[in-house]
Amino acid sequence: MEQKKVKFHLPGFTVNAKFNLVFLNMYRNMPQFFRDNVEIASFYDAFSPAMWNGGRTIGGYLCDETFVKNILSAFNSKGIPLRFTFTNPVLEEKHLHDEFCNKIMKLADNGLNEVIVASPLLEEYIRDKYPNYKITSSTCKRITDETELHAELERDYHVVVLDYDLNNKFEILEKLPHKEKCEFLINSCCVPKCASRSEEYRLVGLQQIAYCEHLKKHPDKPFRMSDYSDVTVKKNIKCPSGGNNIFDSKKCSHHLSPDAIWNTYVPMGFQHFKIEGRTAGKLFLLENYMYYLIKPECRDEARFLFLHNLERNGLIKIDG
């Protein structure tokens, strides 16, 4: 009997595109380093400055069409989907017609790429205008009620990303339908049951909209949050997170270790696992990739070769 693939969804196809492509080449060329049945199932991110983006504010200047096409080709030519983090929860009808976001959807509309959504308004629009896209239900919805989660899993989603507070609630997980559609956020540094998380998503959405509107009107003027009163409320949220590295995330009760994934979750029927970090640095990504995807006995050699290839490609500088 063929074992199921353990599907990982990795962060960052824009700023960390080259970093991820080097890692993808290692995955293709050195399978002996990787844990059994690992599959890199997608890379998730958003091209800047996508108004529909959510979860993390993405700044930067407008990605031109050539850059977008090159990124799409680089990953799609290897059979890897890009998942667009279009999870802004505060979108209005007027935002659905954003020229840049619709352009991205048209350029990537090849039946391979995917979209993550949180807004019912945007989801309906995408289903109508771009029916070729597989749609993922975002963890930004914060569905923790068992009945609501069952209903979400019965809907027409390719994947449903669970709220991380459910990661170790086995009395709930064991009874879930469609376990093959569930995805776990496995390395979050956020504290359990964070009271500010939903509000943070709302304010990030407002900030993303404000940034994009600012860039359209004032492309040569720096963006300042203080100019947008609704967005400055974000400053009043004191993030209780203990840090932002793999060692911090291991201390959280919702952390999923590789042993737990392979020995507990996969045998239960789960197969989708998401590594957080699309706004994180390369060191954060490196250690998480080594921890989750590489066999423990191969980590030192894999890390060395990966760093060597990063340096050879001009992405880091270690010697001299």
N, C-alpha and C positions, 0 to 999 in steps of 0.2 A: 504493500500500500504506500503510495507516494505521500510524503509528508508535506503539509501545507507550508507555503512561503510565509516568512515573518517579515511583514512589509513595514519599511521605515520611510517616514516622510521628513525630509531634511530642510533646514532653513537657508534661504538666501540665494536667489538666482540673479541678483543685480550686482550689488557692491561686492559680494563674495562669489561671483560667478566663476572666476578663474580658479579660486581655491577649491570650489566644489567640483569643477571639471577635472582638476588634478586628482582629487579623491575618487571621482567616478572612474578615472582611468586605472587607478589602483584596484578598484573593485572589479573591473573587467579583466585586468591582466594578472592579478595575484589573488585569485579566489581562495588559495590555501590559507590566507591570513584571516579570512572572515568566518564568523560563526555559521553554524549549519543553517542552511535554507534562508539566509538573509537575502532580502530583495530591497534595493533602493527603488521605492515605488513612485516617488515624486520629489520635486523641490518646490517649496512654497515661498511666496514673496509678492511684491507689487512693484511695477515700474513707477518711477517718480515722475510727477507728483499726483498719483491717482486719488481723486476725491473719494472714490468708493472704498479706499483702503481703511482698515480698522485694526484694533488690537495694539498696534504700535504706530506712532506717527512717523511717516516717511517724508523727509524733506528733500532737498536737492533740486536741481534744475530739470527742466523738461527733457525726458529721454527722447531722442529723435528716432525716426522710423528705422533708420539703418541699424542703430543699436538694438532696438526691439527685435528686428528680424534676425540679427546675428545671434542674440541670446536664444531666441526660439529655435533657430537652426541648430545651435550647439548642443542643446539638450534633446530636442525632439528627434534629431537625426540618430541619437543613441536609443531611441524608444522610451525616453523619460518624459513624462508629463510635467508641465508647470501648473501649479495650483495658485490661482490669484486670490490673495487675501482681501476679498471685497466684503469685509465684515463690519463696515461702518454702520452702527445701529441707529443713527439719527438722520439718515437721508430723507429728503423730501422729494416730491414729484419733480421739481425743477432740476434736481441733481441727476436724475436718471438720464438726461440728455447731454451730460458732460461729454464734450467732444473727445477729450483724450482717452477717457475710459472706454468709450464706444469704439474708438480707433484700435485700442489694444484688443478688445474682444473680436473685432473683425480680422485683425492680423493673425490672431492665434486660433481662429475658428477652423481647426482641421480634424476635429473628432478625437484628438489625443489629450488636449489640455483641459483643465478643470477649474472650477470656481468654488471658493468657500464663502458662504453667505450667513448673515445674521439678520438682515432686514427683510421682512416679508415683502415689502414694496419692491426692493431690488430683485429679490428672488423671482417674483412674478414677472418682472420686466425681462430678466434674462431667459427665463423659460419660454417666454413669448418670442423674443427677438433673436435669441441664440440657442436654439434647442439642441445643438450638437454637444453642448458642454455637460459633463458630469458635474453634479452639484453636491457639495459637502455642507452639512449643517455644522455651524461653528460652535466651539466651546464658549464663545462670547455670549451665547444665549443664556448661560448659567442655568441649565435645566438640572435641578437636583431632586425634584419630585419624581417618585418612581412611576406613577401613572402617566405623567406628562412625557417622561422619557420613553416609555413603552409606545406611546402614540407617535412620538418623533421617529422612532425606529420603523414604524409601519408606513411612514410616508415615503415618497419617491426620492430618497437620497441615496447617492452612491456610498457615502460614508457619513456617520454622525460622530463628531468629536465630543467625547464625554467631558463633563465638568470634572476637574481633577479631584474635587472633594469626594468623588465616587470611586476613585482609583482602588481603594482597599475596602470598599463596602461589599463584601462578598455575598451578604444576604440579599443584596440588590443585583449584583452582577450575575449571580448564578441563574436568576430567573429572567434575565433579559432575552427578548427574542432577537433574531438576526445578529448574533454575536459577530458574524463575519463582517458586519457593517460598522461595528464600534471601533473607535480610535481613541487611544489613550495619550494624553500629554504627560510624558514620563519623567521630565527633569525640571519641572517648574520650581523656581526659588521662592515663589509667593507663599505666604503663610496659609495654613488651612483655614477655610471658612472666612476668608478676608471680607470684612464688611464693606470695604471701599471698592471692590473689584468691578462691580457693575457700573458704579459711578465713574470709575477710571475709564472704562470703555466708552462711556457716553462723552466724557470730556476729551478723550483722544479723538473721537469722531468729529467733535466740534472743531478741535484744533486742526485736523486734517482739512476740513472744509475751508476754514479761515485761511490756512496756508495756501491752498490752491487758488482761492479767490484773490488773495493778495498777489500771488505770482502773475495772475492774468492781468491785473490792473497796474502793478508796479514791478515789472520784471527786474529792474535794476536797484530796487530798494530793499534793504534787509527786512526780514519778517521779525516783528516783535510781538510776543504774546500780550504785552501790556496794552497794545492798541486794540485788543479785542476783549471786552469786559467779560463776556460769557466764558471765554477760555481761561482767563486768569484764575478762575475758581479752582483750577487744577492745583494751584500752589497750596491750597488748603488741605490737600490730601497728603498725609504723612505716611509714606509707604513703610509698612512694618517688616518688609522683606529683610532677611538677615544678610543678604549678599547676592552675588551674581556669578557664582562659579559652581562647578560640579560638586565640590565638597560641601557647599552650602545646601544644594538641592538634596544631597543624600541624607541630610538631617531632617528633612520634611517627611511627615507621615504619608504623604501622597506620592512620594518618590517610588519609582519602579526600578529595581535593579535588573541587570541582564539575567541573572539566575532566576528571578521571579518571572520574568517574561517567558523564558524558555520552559521552565519547570512547572509553572502554575497557570499563566494566562493563555499561552498557546494551547495546552492540553484542554482548557475549558472551551476552546473554539474561537478565541480572539486572535486577530492577526495584524491589526493596524496600530502602529506606534509612532508618535510624533515627538521629535526632538525640538525643543524651544531654542531660539537664538538668532532670529533674523536681523536683530540690531546689535548682536554681540560681536566681540572681537574674534580674531582667528584663533587665539589660544583657547578660548572657551569652546569653539567648535571642534578644534583638534582633540581636546581631551574627551569631549562627549562622544565623538565619533570612535575614538579608540576604545572607550569604556563600553559602548553599546554594541558596536558592530564587529570589533576585532576579537579574536580568541585571546584569552588572557596570556597564554604562553607566547603569543606572537606580537604583543603590543610594542615591546621595545624595538624590535626589528621594523615593524610596520611604521611606528612613529619616526624612526630614523630615516627610512626611505621616503616617507611622505614629506618630512621637512627638507630632505635633500632635493626632492622634486619641486617643492615650493620655491626653494632658493634658486634652483636651476631655471625656473620660469620667471624669476625676478619678482616673486610675490613677497619674499622675506629676505632679510640679510642677516646671516649668522656669523660667517667668517670675515675677518678683515674689516 
